[in-house]
Amino acid sequence: MLEKFTDVIARIKSLQGDRANFEFGRMLNMTPQTVDLYMRGKRKPSVEFILNVCSCFNVSADWLLGISTTNVIDTHSGVAMRINALKVDADRAASSINNLLNSITKLQEAVK
């Protein structure tokens, strides 16, 4: 039977771990503000959010919604989670490199 959304949020928080809403939202392609509303119970999770969580963390929607006690779709969920974490790290590094290149370009223009 479908559990209360507070129970669903508790499961999502267990998957979020110590990640900030910003990082968690980035992993799920959602804004940190939207994630925050879900996590504080101010908004019920959308179907898109539930599907993103299931896909990103390789857990079943049945487990997330409290229909099943089995949470893992396959035995490689730890690998999938690590790959997603590495993607977030790579995105951060790319953003930092772009910021650095932009700063260098501005400095070069200022020197001219």
ABEGO torsion letter per residue (X at the ends): XBBBAAAAAAAAAAAAEABBAAAAAAAAGBBAAAAAAAAAGABBBBAAAAAAAAAAAGBBAAAAAGABABABABAAAAAAAAAAAAAAAAAAAAAAAAAAAAAAAAAAAAAX
